[in-house]
Amino acid sequence: MQINLVGKVALVTGAGSGIGRAIAVELGRNGAVVVVNYRSNEAGARETLNLVEQAGGRGWLCAADVSKADQVQAMVQAVGEKAERLDILVNNAGGLVKRCKVAEMSEELWDAVMDINLRSTFLCCQAALPLMSGRGWGRIINMSTLAAHDGGGAGAAAYAASKAAVLAFSKGLAKEVAGQGITVNCLAPGLINTAFHDVHTAPPARENMIKNTPLAREGQPFDVAGSVLFLVSELADFITGETININGGQRMC
């Protein structure tokens, strides 16, 4: 179905490829003005913006390392100056960094994983709220993962912990901002066909995950984007503090 987002401004972090790109394109296709955030992949972000425009949408690029408070503030300030509003925030940026056992993990690696997943979500939400407040409507969608429920695969304990913290943070924030008409929800994808798994998941492990998935396939980025469209639509007006698990039945809650 068509979701009418005309007049809405959306910021999607980490939108240079994969899930973030699919989300940006679908938001643009349905009428939102899309701010395409990226840290270093400018070429990928430009391709995302081109796809948004080909889908009939419009938007612009915004470079920022969303784990850095000053860069997040500058990014959101730029959105405010250019659009004078922010209606939808999708905190998609994140990563595993690298697989490492807890016994062998440095504090620096632990901090890097927390920064890219949890700190970035906190900073972007905090910076965005003043632009959302006072309008009676806002949508924040934070990205978690299947690993937040089951601890993840080998060497992914820090990643799983950071994404589990995103779940709890989202519930707490949902309570804080509900009175302003702002909803906060999470997505928890399982095996999605993106570069993340090309880098971090060995082919045999990936094949085994598919075998253990009732729908017997990997998810695609648009499978996640569809849940974003639902959560920003009027169909989800009475949903907040929840997590949608997108894993083909690999884990059923």
N, C-alpha and C positions, 0 to 999 in steps of 0.2 A: 504494500500500500504506500501511498505518497504521504510523507510527513511534512507538514508545512512549517518550515523554519525561516520563512522570509522575515527579514527585519531583525533576526538574531545574529549575534556575533559570537563565534566560537574560537577558542584557543586550544590547539592540540599540540602537546609537547612530544618531542621525538617523532615527528611526522615525516621524516625523510625517507622512510621505507616501511615495509611490512605492515603490521597492524595499524600503526599511526597513520600511514599513508591511506589505507583503506578507510579508516574512520574519517579522515579529512575529506576524502573524495565523496563519501556518502553524505556527510553534513552539507557539503557544497551542492551536491546534486539536489538536495531537498531544500535549498534556499538560503542556508546560512552563509554569512561572510566568514571565511576561515583564515585564521592566523596560523601559518605553518611554521612551527618552531623547529629548530635544529641546533645542534652544537657545532659540529664540524663538517657534516655531510651536505654542503651547500648544493652540490649537483643533484643529489637525491631529493632535497627539498624543492628545488626548482622543478624537477620532474613531477613531484607531487602536486605543486601548484598548477602546472600545465594540465594535469589530469583533472584537477578540480575545475579548471576553466573549460576543458573539453566536455565535462559533465554538465555545463551550464552554470557553474558557480563562479564566485570570485573571492579574492582574498589577497594576502601578501605574506612575504617571508619575514621571519624574525629570528635572528641568531641569538642564542643565549645558552649558557651552561646552567641548567636549572638546579644544579646543586650549589650554586653560588648566589647568596642573598642579593648582592648588589646587581647582578645581571638579571635576576628574576624581577626585582623592583623596576629596573630600567625597561624590561620587556613589557610588563603590565602597564607601566606609565605610558609607554608608547602606544599601547592599545587604547588607553583612555584618551590620549590626545587625538588620536586619529579617528576613533569610532565613538568615543564618548560613552561607551558602555561595554560590558562583557556579560553575556548571558550563559554561555556554556564553557566549562573548563574540563578538558579531558587530560588527566595526568598519565600519559602513556609512556613517557621516557623512563628507562630503567635498564637493568641488565644484571647478569650474573658475575661479570668481570672475568673470573676464571674459577674452575673447580679446584677446591683445596680442602683437605681434611682439617678439622678444627685443631687437632694437635700440631699441625704444621702451619697454621695460619698466623700471619703477622697482624699486628694491630692496624697497620696501614691498609692492608687488604680488607680487614673487617670494616674499617671506617669508610673505605671507598665504596663497598657494597651498600652500607647503610646510607651514605650520601646520595648515591645515584637513584636509590629506590624510595627510601623513607624521607630523608631530609628534603629531597626535591618536591615530593608530594606536599609536605608541610609548608614549604616556602611558597609554592605556587598557590595553594589554597589561601594562605594568609594574605598574600599580595592581591589576590583576585577579589576577596570578599568586599572591600570597600567599593569596587565597581559594581558588584552585584547587589549590594544592600540598597534598600529603599525602593526597589522596583516591584517587590512582591512576587518575583519569579527568578529562579536561577537553577542551574543544573551543574553539579560537580560529579564527575565519574573518575574514580581512581582505579588504577590497574594493579591487580594482585595476580595470583597464579595458583594453579593446582598444588604447587609445592607448599603453599601456605597452609594447606590442610594436612598434607602427609609428610612434610619434612624434606621433600625433594629427593633427587637421586644422589649418587655418590659425589661428595665434595660440594654439595649445594646447601649446607646447613645455614650459612650466613644469608644467602639469598632467600631461603625459605623463611628465615626469621624476619628479615626486613619486609617481606611481602605479607607475612602474618601481622606484623605491626601496622601495615597499611590498612588491613581489615579493621583492626581495633580503633585506629585513629579515625577512620571513616565513620564508624558508628558513633563515636564521641562527638565528632564535628556535626553529624546529622542532627543530633539532639540540640546542639548549640544554635544552629541556624534555621531550624524548622519554622520558627515563628516568623521568619522573614520570607517564607515561601520558597526557600532554597532547599533542594533535596541533594543528598550525598549518597551515592551508591558505588559499589565495586563490581568489577568483572574479574573472574578468575579463570583464564584460559588454561587448557591442558596443552596437548601437542598440536601446535599450529605450524603450518608449513611456512616458516620464515628463516631468515639468515641466523637467527638466534640458535636454532637447533642444528643448522649446518655447521656452526662453530662449536657448540657445546655438547652435542649429543651424537655419540657414535652411531653409525648406521645399524649395527645389530640391536642396540638398545632402542633405537627408533622403531625398528621393525617389530620388536617385542611389545612396545607400547601400542602399536596399531593392533596387534593380535589380541591385546587385552582391552581393546576399546569396542564396546558393543556395536557401534555404528561402523566399525571396521575401516576407518580411514583417518588420515590426519585432517584437522580442521584447516580452513583457509582464512586469511585475514578478513574477508568479507563476512565470515561467520561471526566474528567478534564485532565488526562494524554494525551488523544488524541489531545486536543487543544495545549498542549505543543509541541507535535511532529510536528504539523502543523507550529507553530510559529518558530521553529528552523530549519525548512526545507526550501529548495529553493522556495517552493510554496509561502512563506511569505516574500520574499526578499524585497518587496516594501511596507511592513506594519510596521509602527512604531508609537508609541504614542497612540495606540488604546487599547480598552478593549473588550475582548470577554466575553459575559455574558453566563454562563452555568447554566441554571435554568429550563429547560424544558418548557419554555414559561411563567413561573410564573410572570416575568416582561419583557415586550417587549419594547425596546427603539426605 
